[in-house]
Amino acid sequence: MILKKGSRGEAVIKVQKKLGLVPDGIYGKDTEEGVMRFQENNGLTVDGIVGPNTLKHLADHHNVKPIFKEGETDNNEDLSDPEDEMQVDLDEDEKEPTTENVLDLIELINESDIDRNIKRIIYHCTATSQNATVSSIKNFWKNKLGWKNPGYHIIVKPNGEWTYVHNFNKVSNGVRGYNSTSINVSYIGGIDSNGKALDNRTPKQKEIYRTIYHTFKEKLPEATHHGHNEFSSKACPSFIVKEWIEEIKNGIDE
């Protein structure tokens, strides 16, 4: 199969999704330029044409990889909750990869070969200032608590950028006693300036949360969706997930 400027159809859509482009199925100038950038970055012949070699590299290409690598963690939870005594350095710069590409998020979830028995998706807040970085949160877990595993699989920043923290097939420390069969996601925030619970999700964080909900609903239809506060005596995620899901169904979660 060869795709080039002027091509149309499902194959073009797949290429566009791999490249993080608008998947309109039309191989136009933007797609051609995206292919050329990909070819240049991967040491391929830069001609803007998706032939067998470029197609093979695209098939192996994943835009998003977990920041906790294989070998750093094991499958045993650290028997704690990620928001317990969370104290992060608000001056710590962001060193972890983030993306605001919603298509990358959908592709990540849809193309993940999840072989754990996932019974539930659990939503959290970090119970930190919205100015906290993924780096500061990760370093708190590793350096202050000595955790082998992170608290969540995905973290969503106020500007809508998100980080794939942990492989979905690995256990994270989201909710003590439930982690072996759960995927944990969190937004940065969830408290006011006095440390009191507050649903301060930005519109972009809400958009990413809706995307996570809808995509996992299709990917893992048997899994149920919950807030951390359904399993523990704490406010996290500072809203009621069951009510939020009803808002989504009624189209009022904006």
C-alpha positions as CSV (number, residue, x, y, z in Angstrom):
1,M,0.0,0.0,0.0
2,I,1.2,3.5,-0.9
3,L,-0.4,6.7,0.4
4,K,0.5,10.1,-0.9
5,K,-1.0,13.6,-1.4
6,G,-4.5,13.2,-2.8
7,S,-5.1,9.8,-1.2
8,R,-8.3,9.4,0.9
9,G,-9.9,6.9,3.2
10,E,-9.5,4.9,6.4
11,A,-5.9,4.1,5.8
12,V,-5.2,7.9,5.7
13,I,-7.1,8.4,8.9
14,K,-4.9,5.7,10.6
15,V,-1.8,7.5,9.5
16,Q,-3.1,10.9,10.6
17,K,-4.0,9.5,14.1
18,K,-0.5,8.1,14.4
19,L,1.0,11.5,13.6
20,G,-1.4,13.4,15.9
21,L,-3.1,15.1,13.0
22,V,-6.8,15.9,12.4
23,P,-8.1,12.6,11.1
24,D,-10.2,13.8,8.2
25,G,-9.1,11.0,5.8
26,I,-7.7,13.5,3.3
27,Y,-4.0,13.3,2.5
28,G,-3.4,17.0,2.0
29,K,-0.6,19.4,2.7
30,D,-0.7,19.1,6.5
31,T,-0.5,15.3,6.3
32,E,2.3,15.3,3.8
33,E,4.3,17.7,6.0
34,G,3.6,15.5,9.0
35,V,4.8,12.5,7.2
36,M,7.9,14.3,6.1
37,R,8.7,15.3,9.7
38,F,8.2,11.8,10.8
39,Q,10.5,10.4,8.1
40,E,13.2,13.0,8.9
41,N,13.0,12.2,12.7
42,N,13.2,8.4,12.0
43,G,16.1,8.4,9.4
44,L,13.8,7.6,6.5
45,T,13.8,8.9,2.9
46,V,12.0,12.3,3.2
47,D,9.5,12.3,0.3
48,G,6.1,12.7,2.1
49,I,4.9,9.4,0.7
50,V,3.8,6.5,3.0
51,G,5.3,3.4,1.4
52,P,6.1,0.1,3.0
53,N,9.1,1.3,5.0
54,T,7.4,4.4,6.4
55,L,4.3,2.4,7.1
56,K,6.3,-0.2,9.1
57,H,7.8,2.5,11.2
58,L,4.4,4.2,11.8
59,A,3.0,0.8,12.9
60,D,5.8,0.6,15.5
61,H,5.4,4.2,16.5
62,H,3.7,5.2,19.8
63,N,3.5,8.9,20.6
64,V,3.1,8.3,24.3
65,K,5.1,6.2,26.7
66,P,4.8,5.8,30.5
67,I,7.3,7.8,32.5
68,F,7.8,4.9,34.9
69,K,9.8,2.4,32.9
70,E,9.9,-1.3,33.0
71,G,12.1,-2.5,35.8
72,E,11.5,0.5,38.0
73,T,8.3,-0.9,39.5
74,D,6.7,-4.2,40.4
75,N,3.1,-5.3,40.8
76,N,2.8,-4.8,44.5
77,E,1.1,-1.7,45.7
78,D,2.8,0.3,48.5
79,L,-0.3,0.2,50.7
80,S,-0.9,3.9,50.8
81,D,-3.1,6.5,49.1
82,P,-1.4,9.0,46.7
83,E,-2.9,12.1,48.3
84,D,-1.8,11.3,51.9
85,E,0.3,14.2,53.2
86,M,1.1,15.3,49.6
87,Q,3.7,18.0,50.0
88,V,5.3,19.0,46.7
89,D,7.8,21.6,45.7
90,L,5.8,24.3,43.8
91,D,9.1,25.7,42.4
92,E,10.1,22.5,40.7
93,D,10.1,22.7,36.9
94,E,8.3,20.3,34.7
95,K,10.7,17.6,33.4
96,E,8.2,15.0,32.4
97,P,6.7,14.6,28.9
98,T,3.2,16.0,28.6
99,T,0.9,16.3,25.6
100,E,-2.5,18.0,25.1
101,N,-3.3,15.9,22.0
102,V,-6.7,14.3,22.8
103,L,-6.2,11.9,19.8
104,D,-3.0,10.6,21.3
105,L,-5.0,9.9,24.5
106,I,-7.7,8.0,22.6
107,E,-5.2,6.0,20.7
108,L,-3.2,5.2,23.8
109,I,-6.2,3.7,25.5
110,N,-7.6,2.0,22.5
111,E,-4.4,0.4,21.4
112,S,-3.2,-0.7,24.8
113,D,-3.2,-4.5,25.2
114,I,-4.6,-4.5,28.7
115,D,-4.3,-8.0,30.2
116,R,-5.0,-7.1,33.8
117,N,-8.5,-7.9,35.0
118,I,-9.7,-4.3,35.2
119,K,-12.9,-4.0,37.2
120,R,-13.0,-0.2,37.7
121,I,-11.6,3.2,36.6
122,I,-11.1,5.4,39.7
123,Y,-10.9,9.2,39.4
124,H,-8.7,11.3,41.8
125,C,-7.4,14.8,42.4
126,T,-3.8,15.3,43.6
127,A,-4.9,17.5,46.5
128,T,-2.2,20.0,45.6
129,S,-2.0,23.4,44.3
130,Q,-2.9,23.6,40.6
131,N,0.7,24.9,40.1
132,A,2.2,21.6,41.0
133,T,4.1,19.8,38.2
134,V,4.1,16.1,37.3
135,S,7.8,16.1,38.2
136,S,7.2,17.4,41.7
137,I,4.4,14.8,42.3
138,K,6.5,11.9,40.9
139,N,9.5,12.9,43.0
140,F,7.4,13.2,46.2
141,W,6.3,9.6,45.7
142,K,9.7,8.3,45.0
143,N,11.9,10.4,47.2
144,K,9.7,11.2,50.2
145,L,7.5,8.1,50.4
146,G,10.0,5.7,48.8
147,W,7.3,4.2,46.6
148,K,8.2,1.8,43.8
149,N,4.8,2.4,42.1
150,P,3.2,5.8,41.3
151,G,-0.2,6.9,42.6
152,Y,-1.9,7.1,39.2
153,H,-1.7,5.9,35.6
154,I,-2.6,9.3,34.1
155,I,-2.2,12.8,35.5
156,V,-4.0,15.8,33.9
157,K,-2.7,19.3,34.2
158,P,-4.9,22.5,34.4
159,N,-3.9,23.5,30.8
160,G,-5.2,20.2,29.5
161,E,-1.8,18.6,29.0
162,W,-1.6,15.0,30.4
163,T,1.1,12.5,31.2
164,Y,1.0,8.8,30.9
165,V,2.6,8.0,34.2
166,H,2.3,4.2,34.5
167,N,1.7,1.3,32.1
168,F,-2.0,0.2,32.4
169,N,-0.8,-3.4,33.0
170,K,1.1,-2.3,36.1
171,V,-0.5,-1.6,39.5
172,S,-0.6,2.0,40.8
173,N,-1.2,3.1,44.4
174,G,-4.6,4.8,43.8
175,V,-6.9,3.2,46.4
176,R,-5.5,0.9,49.0
177,G,-6.9,-2.7,48.6
178,Y,-8.4,-2.1,45.1
179,N,-5.4,-1.4,43.0
180,S,-4.8,-4.8,41.5
181,T,-8.0,-4.5,39.5
182,S,-8.1,-0.7,38.9
183,I,-6.8,2.0,36.7
184,N,-6.3,5.3,38.5
185,V,-6.4,8.7,36.9
186,S,-6.0,12.1,38.5
187,Y,-6.2,15.9,37.8
188,I,-3.8,18.3,39.4
189,G,-5.7,20.4,41.9
190,G,-8.8,19.6,44.0
191,I,-8.2,21.9,47.0
192,D,-8.5,25.6,47.6
193,S,-5.8,27.9,49.1
194,N,-6.7,26.7,52.6
195,G,-6.4,23.1,51.7
196,K,-10.1,22.5,51.7
197,A,-11.7,20.2,49.0
198,L,-12.7,22.1,45.9
199,D,-13.6,20.9,42.4
200,N,-11.4,23.3,40.5
201,R,-11.1,21.3,37.4
202,T,-10.5,23.7,34.5
203,P,-12.6,23.3,31.3
204,K,-9.6,21.6,29.6
205,Q,-9.2,19.1,32.5
206,K,-12.9,18.3,32.3
207,E,-12.5,17.7,28.5
208,I,-9.7,15.2,29.2
209,Y,-11.7,13.5,31.9
210,R,-14.7,13.1,29.6
211,T,-12.4,11.7,27.0
212,I,-11.0,9.2,29.5
213,Y,-14.5,8.2,30.6
214,H,-15.9,7.7,27.1
215,T,-12.8,5.9,25.8
216,F,-12.5,3.5,28.7
217,K,-16.3,2.9,28.5
218,E,-15.8,1.6,25.0
219,K,-12.5,-0.1,25.6
220,L,-13.5,-1.8,28.9
221,P,-17.3,-1.9,28.9
222,E,-17.5,-4.1,32.0
223,A,-15.4,-1.8,34.1
224,T,-17.3,0.6,36.4
225,H,-16.3,4.2,37.1
226,H,-15.8,5.6,40.6
227,G,-14.4,8.4,42.7
228,H,-11.8,7.8,45.3
229,N,-14.2,9.0,47.9
230,E,-16.4,5.9,47.3
231,F,-13.7,3.7,48.9
232,S,-12.0,6.0,51.5
233,S,-13.0,8.6,54.0
234,K,-11.7,11.5,52.0
235,A,-13.0,14.1,49.6
236,C,-10.9,13.1,46.6
237,P,-11.6,13.8,43.7
238,S,-13.6,16.7,45.3
239,F,-16.7,15.9,43.2
240,I,-19.2,13.0,43.0
241,V,-18.3,10.8,40.1
242,K,-21.8,9.3,39.8
243,E,-23.3,12.8,39.5
244,W,-20.6,13.8,37.0
245,I,-21.4,10.8,34.8
246,E,-25.1,11.8,34.8
247,E,-24.1,15.3,33.7
248,I,-22.0,13.8,30.9
249,K,-25.0,11.7,29.7
250,N,-27.2,14.8,29.8
251,G,-24.6,16.9,28.0
252,I,-24.2,19.4,30.8
253,D,-20.6,18.7,31.9
254,E,-19.0,21.7,30.2
